């Protein structure tokens, strides 16, 4: 019966990914007024499934096998704590990194129980967390500048038609990365601990991501799509595609990085190109504080619970 706890927590986090991270794929399009939420949800769900099936294995191995020597107690406590923090953060309309709370919880539980912890892998992941938003920032900024010198010279009608297609493409890319990186992160521990077979976990996990997207995603979409800076299809594509390519690069390396923070980095890069006054720095500071608080809080809570149980 206790084996159901980490699996249930895993599915709850998958639901949280859908409610929180759908904004990464759809938030900019909604903010730009390009597509309607209901029409995009089915497309999002399909490409999440494709992503986790095609390219999720490397990230699953990093989180589920290479990071901490997991057992039933570690993954049960870690995933339960992570699920609670993700749902609370989403309810407060704050973007949160699923990777950070899961990895913070895993390391906290692992250290408290005396399990083998790969601190080199932890350092590599933290470095990836720091670098990836910066890569997304400059990728989006350079792409935006390049578009100014090329696409902007076309007629307004052609520009709008091209950008609508490109925004749809970049949304698909982010949805794919959500499966290949975000969902793979939460499935890694339960798969590599032998609690559930990979194909079954991928199918069920993708279903719960889709359910979360349908039920709760509109809350964070408001923050990502409209809260950081004013977006149009032109700047929206640069931000989203720059972030999407960044996440795909780190996914190839097997690094569990945050699609959420890469999107924020991309949006900030585009906003900076228009001038500092166009970016709501107070919101950026609030998100950065959450970036530090989330894994720290996850570590402390999981560590305390594991110590108390032990």
Short mmCIF file of the C-alpha atoms (twelve columns), coordinates in Angstrom:
data_MODEL
# 
_entry.id   MODEL 
# 
loop_
_atom_site.group_PDB 
_atom_site.id 
_atom_site.type_symbol 
_atom_site.label_atom_id 
_atom_site.label_alt_id 
_atom_site.label_comp_id 
_atom_site.label_asym_id 
_atom_site.label_seq_id 
_atom_site.Cartn_x 
_atom_site.Cartn_y 
_atom_site.Cartn_z 
_atom_site.pdbx_PDB_model_num 
ATOM 1   C CA . UNK A 1   0.000  0.000  0.000   1 
ATOM 2   C CA . UNK A 2   2.868  2.393  0.799   1 
ATOM 3   C CA . UNK A 3   4.091  1.917  -2.790  1 
ATOM 4   C CA . UNK A 4   1.039  3.862  -3.969  1 
ATOM 5   C CA . UNK A 5   2.138  7.021  -2.124  1 
ATOM 6   C CA . UNK A 6   5.047  8.004  -4.428  1 
ATOM 7   C CA . UNK A 7   3.058  7.026  -7.525  1 
ATOM 8   C CA . UNK A 8   0.085  9.128  -6.379  1 
ATOM 9   C CA . UNK A 9   2.401  12.044 -5.559  1 
ATOM 10  C CA . UNK A 10  4.054  11.669 -8.961  1 
ATOM 11  C CA . UNK A 11  0.686  11.944 -10.710 1 
ATOM 12  C CA . UNK A 12  -0.254 14.936 -8.570  1 
ATOM 13  C CA . UNK A 13  2.953  16.668 -9.668  1 
ATOM 14  C CA . UNK A 14  2.138  15.787 -13.293 1 
ATOM 15  C CA . UNK A 15  -1.197 17.519 -12.720 1 
ATOM 16  C CA . UNK A 16  0.762  20.458 -11.303 1 
ATOM 17  C CA . UNK A 17  2.976  20.537 -14.393 1 
ATOM 18  C CA . UNK A 18  -0.130 20.829 -16.541 1 
ATOM 19  C CA . UNK A 19  -1.587 23.595 -14.409 1 
ATOM 20  C CA . UNK A 20  1.696  25.514 -14.069 1 
ATOM 21  C CA . UNK A 21  3.781  24.763 -17.155 1 
ATOM 22  C CA . UNK A 22  1.100  24.955 -19.828 1 
ATOM 23  C CA . UNK A 23  1.757  28.687 -19.575 1 
ATOM 24  C CA . UNK A 24  5.237  28.061 -21.019 1 
ATOM 25  C CA . UNK A 25  3.736  26.742 -24.242 1 
ATOM 26  C CA . UNK A 26  0.541  28.776 -24.438 1 
ATOM 27  C CA . UNK A 27  1.048  31.866 -22.261 1 
ATOM 28  C CA . UNK A 28  2.780  33.974 -24.899 1 
ATOM 29  C CA . UNK A 29  0.294  33.013 -27.599 1 
ATOM 30  C CA . UNK A 30  -2.595 33.876 -25.283 1 
ATOM 31  C CA . UNK A 31  -0.891 37.115 -24.287 1 
ATOM 32  C CA . UNK A 32  -0.463 38.007 -27.953 1 
ATOM 33  C CA . UNK A 33  -4.050 37.043 -28.789 1 
ATOM 34  C CA . UNK A 34  -2.946 34.525 -31.431 1 
ATOM 35  C CA . UNK A 35  -4.721 31.341 -30.272 1 
ATOM 36  C CA . UNK A 36  -7.532 30.389 -27.913 1 
ATOM 37  C CA . UNK A 37  -6.740 28.253 -24.892 1 
ATOM 38  C CA . UNK A 38  -9.250 25.477 -25.559 1 
ATOM 39  C CA . UNK A 39  -8.084 24.990 -29.134 1 
ATOM 40  C CA . UNK A 40  -4.448 24.698 -28.065 1 
ATOM 41  C CA . UNK A 41  -4.849 22.303 -25.124 1 
ATOM 42  C CA . UNK A 42  -5.260 19.148 -27.210 1 
ATOM 43  C CA . UNK A 43  -2.196 20.014 -29.273 1 
ATOM 44  C CA . UNK A 44  -0.255 20.645 -26.078 1 
ATOM 45  C CA . UNK A 45  -1.232 17.272 -24.594 1 
ATOM 46  C CA . UNK A 46  -0.225 15.363 -27.725 1 
ATOM 47  C CA . UNK A 47  3.255  16.873 -27.916 1 
ATOM 48  C CA . UNK A 48  3.892  16.414 -24.194 1 
ATOM 49  C CA . UNK A 49  3.346  12.685 -24.758 1 
ATOM 50  C CA . UNK A 50  5.573  12.662 -27.857 1 
ATOM 51  C CA . UNK A 51  8.339  14.481 -25.967 1 
ATOM 52  C CA . UNK A 52  8.443  12.127 -22.985 1 
ATOM 53  C CA . UNK A 53  8.367  9.032  -25.222 1 
ATOM 54  C CA . UNK A 54  10.981 10.200 -27.727 1 
ATOM 55  C CA . UNK A 55  13.532 12.047 -25.597 1 
ATOM 56  C CA . UNK A 56  12.692 11.690 -21.900 1 
ATOM 57  C CA . UNK A 57  15.056 8.818  -21.073 1 
ATOM 58  C CA . UNK A 58  18.225 10.868 -20.386 1 
ATOM 59  C CA . UNK A 59  16.579 13.226 -17.913 1 
ATOM 60  C CA . UNK A 60  14.776 10.293 -16.244 1 
ATOM 61  C CA . UNK A 61  18.149 8.614  -15.667 1 
ATOM 62  C CA . UNK A 62  19.774 11.789 -14.305 1 
ATOM 63  C CA . UNK A 63  17.048 12.412 -11.725 1 
ATOM 64  C CA . UNK A 64  15.994 8.837  -10.960 1 
ATOM 65  C CA . UNK A 65  19.364 7.074  -10.915 1 
ATOM 66  C CA . UNK A 66  22.405 9.366  -11.046 1 
ATOM 67  C CA . UNK A 67  21.396 11.955 -8.418  1 
ATOM 68  C CA . UNK A 68  20.439 10.043 -5.243  1 
ATOM 69  C CA . UNK A 69  20.342 6.362  -4.306  1 
ATOM 70  C CA . UNK A 70  16.566 6.253  -3.977  1 
ATOM 71  C CA . UNK A 71  14.361 3.937  -1.960  1 
ATOM 72  C CA . UNK A 72  10.640 3.849  -1.228  1 
ATOM 73  C CA . UNK A 73  10.863 6.199  1.767   1 
ATOM 74  C CA . UNK A 74  12.979 8.785  -0.075  1 
ATOM 75  C CA . UNK A 75  10.791 9.027  -3.153  1 
ATOM 76  C CA . UNK A 76  7.575  8.878  -1.109  1 
ATOM 77  C CA . UNK A 77  8.559  11.843 1.075   1 
ATOM 78  C CA . UNK A 78  10.291 13.773 -1.725  1 
ATOM 79  C CA . UNK A 79  7.478  13.567 -4.251  1 
ATOM 80  C CA . UNK A 80  4.790  14.288 -1.629  1 
ATOM 81  C CA . UNK A 81  6.580  17.442 -0.429  1 
ATOM 82  C CA . UNK A 82  7.248  18.548 -4.010  1 
ATOM 83  C CA . UNK A 83  3.596  18.040 -4.976  1 
ATOM 84  C CA . UNK A 84  2.395  20.171 -2.067  1 
ATOM 85  C CA . UNK A 85  4.788  23.039 -2.861  1 
ATOM 86  C CA . UNK A 86  3.951  23.017 -6.570  1 
ATOM 87  C CA . UNK A 87  0.183  23.155 -5.990  1 
ATOM 88  C CA . UNK A 88  0.506  25.960 -3.401  1 
ATOM 89  C CA . UNK A 89  2.762  28.005 -5.679  1 
ATOM 90  C CA . UNK A 90  0.386  27.585 -8.599  1 
ATOM 91  C CA . UNK A 91  -2.583 28.623 -6.463  1 
ATOM 92  C CA . UNK A 92  -0.710 31.820 -5.540  1 
ATOM 93  C CA . UNK A 93  -0.164 32.432 -9.282  1 
ATOM 94  C CA . UNK A 94  3.640  32.215 -9.011  1 
ATOM 95  C CA . UNK A 95  5.625  30.320 -11.677 1 
ATOM 96  C CA . UNK A 96  7.697  27.593 -10.013 1 
ATOM 97  C CA . UNK A 97  10.294 25.146 -11.278 1 
ATOM 98  C CA . UNK A 98  9.150  21.548 -10.902 1 
ATOM 99  C CA . UNK A 99  12.785 20.473 -11.204 1 
ATOM 100 C CA . UNK A 100 13.920 22.603 -8.311  1 
ATOM 101 C CA . UNK A 101 11.369 21.366 -5.793  1 
ATOM 102 C CA . UNK A 102 11.753 17.718 -6.831  1 
ATOM 103 C CA . UNK A 103 15.546 17.779 -6.770  1 
ATOM 104 C CA . UNK A 104 15.598 19.824 -3.556  1 
ATOM 105 C CA . UNK A 105 13.258 17.285 -1.949  1 
ATOM 106 C CA . UNK A 106 15.223 14.275 -3.220  1 
ATOM 107 C CA . UNK A 107 18.533 15.642 -1.955  1 
ATOM 108 C CA . UNK A 108 17.010 16.632 1.408   1 
ATOM 109 C CA . UNK A 109 15.518 13.185 1.953   1 
ATOM 110 C CA . UNK A 110 18.670 11.470 0.705   1 
ATOM 111 C CA . UNK A 111 21.028 13.422 2.977   1 
ATOM 112 C CA . UNK A 112 18.767 12.895 6.016   1 
ATOM 113 C CA . UNK A 113 18.547 9.138  5.438   1 
ATOM 114 C CA . UNK A 114 22.269 8.704  4.778   1 
ATOM 115 C CA . UNK A 115 21.741 7.543  1.180   1 
ATOM 116 C CA . UNK A 116 24.488 7.977  -1.422  1 
ATOM 117 C CA . UNK A 117 24.172 11.466 -2.954  1 
ATOM 118 C CA . UNK A 118 26.057 12.440 -6.113  1 
ATOM 119 C CA . UNK A 119 27.134 15.998 -5.281  1 
ATOM 120 C CA . UNK A 120 28.915 16.369 -8.632  1 
ATOM 121 C CA . UNK A 121 25.603 15.758 -10.395 1 
ATOM 122 C CA . UNK A 122 23.908 18.267 -8.074  1 
ATOM 123 C CA . UNK A 123 26.514 20.909 -8.903  1 
ATOM 124 C CA . UNK A 124 26.080 20.285 -12.648 1 
ATOM 125 C CA . UNK A 125 22.317 20.670 -12.307 1 
ATOM 126 C CA . UNK A 126 22.626 23.908 -10.299 1 
ATOM 127 C CA . UNK A 127 25.015 25.343 -12.891 1 
ATOM 128 C CA . UNK A 128 22.498 24.394 -15.592 1 
ATOM 129 C CA . UNK A 129 19.747 26.176 -13.637 1 
ATOM 130 C CA . UNK A 130 21.840 29.351 -13.550 1 
ATOM 131 C CA . UNK A 131 23.073 29.254 -17.141 1 
ATOM 132 C CA . UNK A 132 19.881 28.197 -18.927 1 
ATOM 133 C CA . UNK A 133 17.787 31.374 -18.292 1 
ATOM 134 C CA . UNK A 134 20.766 33.471 -19.405 1 
ATOM 135 C CA . UNK A 135 21.124 31.393 -22.575 1 
ATOM 136 C CA . UNK A 136 17.395 31.845 -23.218 1 
ATOM 137 C CA . UNK A 137 17.716 35.589 -22.499 1 
ATOM 138 C CA . UNK A 138 20.448 36.162 -25.075 1 
ATOM 139 C CA . UNK A 139 18.984 33.696 -27.599 1 
ATOM 140 C CA . UNK A 140 15.671 35.530 -27.569 1 
ATOM 141 C CA . UNK A 141 17.385 38.912 -27.704 1 
ATOM 142 C CA . UNK A 142 19.551 37.960 -30.702 1 
ATOM 143 C CA . UNK A 143 16.615 36.342 -32.491 1 
ATOM 144 C CA . UNK A 144 14.516 39.463 -31.952 1 
ATOM 145 C CA . UNK A 145 17.297 41.678 -33.342 1 
ATOM 146 C CA . UNK A 146 17.728 39.373 -36.356 1 
ATOM 147 C CA . UNK A 147 13.984 39.465 -37.052 1 
ATOM 148 C CA . UNK A 148 14.055 43.255 -36.963 1 
ATOM 149 C CA . UNK A 149 16.540 43.200 -39.841 1 
ATOM 150 C CA . UNK A 150 14.728 40.568 -41.922 1 
ATOM 151 C CA . UNK A 151 11.038 39.864 -41.365 1 
ATOM 152 C CA . UNK A 152 10.263 43.469 -40.381 1 
ATOM 153 C CA . UNK A 153 11.012 44.539 -43.947 1 
ATOM 154 C CA . UNK A 154 8.056  42.565 -45.306 1 
ATOM 155 C CA . UNK A 155 4.490  43.853 -45.588 1 
ATOM 156 C CA . UNK A 156 2.425  43.921 -42.376 1 
ATOM 157 C CA . UNK A 157 0.043  41.272 -43.709 1 
ATOM 158 C CA . UNK A 158 2.878  38.848 -44.503 1 
ATOM 159 C CA . UNK A 159 4.582  39.535 -41.175 1 
ATOM 160 C CA . UNK A 160 1.424  38.703 -39.221 1 
ATOM 161 C CA . UNK A 161 0.766  35.544 -41.248 1 
ATOM 162 C CA . UNK A 162 4.356  34.288 -40.832 1 
ATOM 163 C CA . UNK A 163 4.480  35.068 -37.121 1 
ATOM 164 C CA . UNK A 164 1.234  33.286 -36.352 1 
ATOM 165 C CA . UNK A 165 2.682  30.135 -37.926 1 
ATOM 166 C CA . UNK A 166 6.002  30.579 -36.124 1 
ATOM 167 C CA . UNK A 167 4.281  31.094 -32.769 1 
ATOM 168 C CA . UNK A 168 2.372  27.860 -33.251 1 
ATOM 169 C CA . UNK A 169 5.657  26.097 -34.070 1 
ATOM 170 C CA . UNK A 170 7.358  27.494 -30.968 1 
ATOM 171 C CA . UNK A 171 4.383  26.461 -28.805 1 
ATOM 172 C CA . UNK A 172 4.725  22.911 -30.106 1 
ATOM 173 C CA . UNK A 173 8.451  23.004 -29.316 1 
ATOM 174 C CA . UNK A 174 7.783  24.069 -25.715 1 
ATOM 175 C CA . UNK A 175 5.068  21.416 -25.313 1 
ATOM 176 C CA . UNK A 176 7.510  18.786 -26.590 1 
ATOM 177 C CA . UNK A 177 10.147 19.988 -24.093 1 
ATOM 178 C CA . UNK A 178 7.583  19.862 -21.283 1 
ATOM 179 C CA . UNK A 179 7.316  16.125 -21.875 1 
ATOM 180 C CA . UNK A 180 10.989 15.470 -22.635 1 
ATOM 181 C CA . UNK A 181 12.308 17.433 -19.643 1 
ATOM 182 C CA . UNK A 182 9.634  18.499 -17.140 1 
ATOM 183 C CA . UNK A 183 7.554  15.308 -17.088 1 
ATOM 184 C CA . UNK A 184 10.655 13.136 -17.412 1 
ATOM 185 C CA . UNK A 185 11.995 14.716 -14.209 1 
ATOM 186 C CA . UNK A 186 9.063  13.595 -12.078 1 
ATOM 187 C CA . UNK A 187 8.800  10.152 -13.672 1 
ATOM 188 C CA . UNK A 188 12.507 9.345  -13.253 1 
ATOM 189 C CA . UNK A 189 12.424 8.330  -9.545  1 
ATOM 190 C CA . UNK A 190 9.349  6.070  -9.776  1 
ATOM 191 C CA . UNK A 191 10.554 4.420  -12.985 1 
ATOM 192 C CA . UNK A 192 14.143 3.756  -11.872 1 
ATOM 193 C CA . UNK A 193 12.981 2.517  -8.471  1 
ATOM 194 C CA . UNK A 194 10.920 -0.124 -10.292 1 
ATOM 195 C CA . UNK A 195 7.513  1.065  -9.060  1 
ATOM 196 C CA . UNK A 196 6.060  1.500  -12.543 1 
ATOM 197 C CA . UNK A 197 7.068  0.569  -16.095 1 
ATOM 198 C CA . UNK A 198 8.298  3.435  -18.304 1 
ATOM 199 C CA . UNK A 199 5.678  3.257  -21.053 1 
ATOM 200 C CA . UNK A 200 2.783  3.060  -18.604 1 
ATOM 201 C CA . UNK A 201 4.232  5.913  -16.533 1 
ATOM 202 C CA . UNK A 202 4.645  8.071  -19.642 1 
ATOM 203 C CA . UNK A 203 1.065  7.517  -20.783 1 
ATOM 204 C CA . UNK A 204 -0.540 8.088  -17.384 1 
ATOM 205 C CA . UNK A 205 1.755  11.012 -16.591 1 
ATOM 206 C CA . UNK A 206 0.896  12.724 -19.881 1 
ATOM 207 C CA . UNK A 207 -2.814 12.265 -19.153 1 
ATOM 208 C CA . UNK A 208 -2.473 14.008 -15.788 1 
ATOM 209 C CA . UNK A 209 -0.468 16.838 -17.367 1 
ATOM 210 C CA . UNK A 210 -3.337 17.322 -19.801 1 
ATOM 211 C CA . UNK A 211 -5.917 17.307 -16.994 1 
ATOM 212 C CA . UNK A 212 -3.953 19.933 -15.072 1 
ATOM 213 C CA . UNK A 213 -3.763 22.077 -18.190 1 
ATOM 214 C CA . UNK A 214 -7.512 21.903 -18.736 1 
ATOM 215 C CA . UNK A 215 -8.500 22.629 -15.139 1 
ATOM 216 C CA . UNK A 216 -6.005 25.160 -13.734 1 
ATOM 217 C CA . UNK A 217 -3.548 26.475 -16.341 1 
ATOM 218 C CA . UNK A 218 -5.354 29.787 -16.890 1 
ATOM 219 C CA . UNK A 219 -4.083 31.149 -13.540 1 
ATOM 220 C CA . UNK A 220 -0.343 31.164 -14.358 1 
ATOM 221 C CA . UNK A 221 -0.934 31.950 -18.040 1 
ATOM 222 C CA . UNK A 222 -2.032 35.413 -16.896 1 
ATOM 223 C CA . UNK A 223 1.363  35.974 -15.221 1 
ATOM 224 C CA . UNK A 224 3.585  34.588 -17.993 1 
ATOM 225 C CA . UNK A 225 1.638  35.893 -20.983 1 
ATOM 226 C CA . UNK A 226 0.888  39.396 -19.757 1 
ATOM 227 C CA . UNK A 227 2.532  40.079 -16.401 1 
ATOM 228 C CA . UNK A 228 6.259  40.535 -17.183 1 
ATOM 229 C CA . UNK A 229 6.206  42.783 -20.252 1 
ATOM 230 C CA . UNK A 230 3.855  43.703 -23.077 1 
ATOM 231 C CA . UNK A 231 4.097  41.117 -25.864 1 
ATOM 232 C CA . UNK A 232 3.044  41.050 -29.492 1 
ATOM 233 C CA . UNK A 233 3.381  38.095 -31.911 1 
ATOM 234 C CA . UNK A 234 6.720  39.481 -33.125 1 
ATOM 235 C CA . UNK A 235 8.436  39.644 -29.738 1 
ATOM 236 C CA . UNK A 236 6.433  36.681 -28.407 1 
ATOM 237 C CA . UNK A 237 7.913  34.309 -30.967 1 
ATOM 238 C CA . UNK A 238 11.485 35.463 -30.270 1 
ATOM 239 C CA . UNK A 239 11.024 34.878 -26.537 1 
ATOM 240 C CA . UNK A 240 9.344  31.497 -26.883 1 
ATOM 241 C CA . UNK A 241 11.512 30.010 -29.611 1 
ATOM 242 C CA . UNK A 242 14.737 31.192 -27.963 1 
ATOM 243 C CA . UNK A 243 13.657 29.516 -24.729 1 
ATOM 244 C CA . UNK A 244 12.509 26.363 -26.534 1 
ATOM 245 C CA . UNK A 245 15.838 25.840 -28.286 1 
ATOM 246 C CA . UNK A 246 17.650 26.430 -24.983 1 
ATOM 247 C CA . UNK A 247 15.606 23.742 -23.214 1 
ATOM 248 C CA . UNK A 248 16.079 21.290 -26.080 1 
ATOM 249 C CA . UNK A 249 19.864 21.765 -25.924 1 
ATOM 250 C CA . UNK A 250 19.993 20.978 -22.199 1 
ATOM 251 C CA . UNK A 251 17.601 18.045 -22.672 1 
ATOM 252 C CA . UNK A 252 20.101 16.505 -25.104 1 
ATOM 253 C CA . UNK A 253 22.658 16.771 -22.278 1 
ATOM 254 C CA . UNK A 254 20.267 15.031 -19.881 1 
ATOM 255 C CA . UNK A 255 20.052 18.094 -17.628 1 
ATOM 256 C CA . UNK A 256 16.725 18.716 -15.859 1 
ATOM 257 C CA . UNK A 257 16.290 22.469 -16.335 1 
ATOM 258 C CA . UNK A 258 13.292 24.711 -15.897 1 
ATOM 259 C CA . UNK A 259 11.220 25.507 -18.953 1 
ATOM 260 C CA . UNK A 260 9.473  28.098 -16.780 1 
ATOM 261 C CA . UNK A 261 12.625 30.071 -16.037 1 
ATOM 262 C CA . UNK A 262 13.879 29.775 -19.624 1 
ATOM 263 C CA . UNK A 263 10.607 31.290 -20.835 1 
ATOM 264 C CA . UNK A 264 10.949 34.076 -18.272 1 
ATOM 265 C CA . UNK A 265 14.536 34.605 -19.435 1 
ATOM 266 C CA . UNK A 266 13.380 34.792 -23.059 1 
ATOM 267 C CA . UNK A 267 10.581 37.235 -22.259 1 
ATOM 268 C CA . UNK A 268 12.973 39.402 -20.243 1 
ATOM 269 C CA . UNK A 269 15.494 39.424 -23.109 1 
ATOM 270 C CA . UNK A 270 12.888 40.656 -25.569 1 
ATOM 271 C CA . UNK A 271 11.628 43.186 -23.030 1 
ATOM 272 C CA . UNK A 272 15.130 44.552 -22.446 1 
ATOM 273 C CA . UNK A 273 15.530 45.126 -26.189 1 
ATOM 274 C CA . UNK A 274 12.597 47.542 -25.962 1 
ATOM 275 C CA . UNK A 275 14.013 49.347 -22.932 1 
ATOM 276 C CA . UNK A 276 14.203 48.743 -19.189 1 
ATOM 277 C CA . UNK A 277 10.919 50.575 -18.558 1 
ATOM 278 C CA . UNK A 278 8.929  47.942 -20.463 1 
ATOM 279 C CA . UNK A 279 9.931  45.145 -18.036 1 
ATOM 280 C CA . UNK A 280 8.204  44.818 -14.668 1 
ATOM 281 C CA . UNK A 281 11.331 44.372 -12.566 1 
ATOM 282 C CA . UNK A 282 9.381  43.937 -9.328  1 
ATOM 283 C CA . UNK A 283 7.786  40.776 -10.711 1 
ATOM 284 C CA . UNK A 284 11.177 39.533 -11.959 1 
ATOM 285 C CA . UNK A 285 12.649 40.048 -8.462  1 
ATOM 286 C CA . UNK A 286 9.713  38.170 -6.922  1 
ATOM 287 C CA . UNK A 287 10.243 35.254 -9.323  1 
ATOM 288 C CA . UNK A 288 14.009 35.224 -8.633  1 
ATOM 289 C CA . UNK A 289 13.345 35.092 -4.880  1 
ATOM 290 C CA . UNK A 290 11.022 32.154 -5.520  1 
ATOM 291 C CA . UNK A 291 13.832 30.522 -7.548  1 
ATOM 292 C CA . UNK A 292 16.008 30.427 -4.410  1 
ATOM 293 C CA . UNK A 293 13.237 29.756 -1.900  1 
ATOM 294 C CA . UNK A 294 11.613 26.795 -3.686  1 
ATOM 295 C CA . UNK A 295 14.499 24.251 -3.665  1 
ATOM 296 C CA . UNK A 296 15.675 25.447 -0.236  1 
ATOM 297 C CA . UNK A 297 12.236 24.999 1.309   1 
ATOM 298 C CA . UNK A 298 11.809 21.627 -0.409  1 
ATOM 299 C CA . UNK A 299 15.187 20.484 0.934   1 
ATOM 300 C CA . UNK A 300 14.470 21.621 4.511   1 
ATOM 301 C CA . UNK A 301 10.971 20.115 4.722   1 
ATOM 302 C CA . UNK A 302 12.015 16.772 3.216   1 
ATOM 303 C CA . UNK A 303 15.127 16.634 5.412   1 
ATOM 304 C CA . UNK A 304 13.069 17.341 8.556   1 
ATOM 305 C CA . UNK A 305 10.384 14.779 7.737   1 
ATOM 306 C CA . UNK A 306 12.935 12.074 6.927   1 
ATOM 307 C CA . UNK A 307 14.843 12.781 10.156  1 
ATOM 308 C CA . UNK A 308 11.630 12.640 12.168  1 
ATOM 309 C CA . UNK A 309 10.638 9.314  10.622  1 
ATOM 310 C CA . UNK A 310 14.125 7.847  10.999  1 
# 
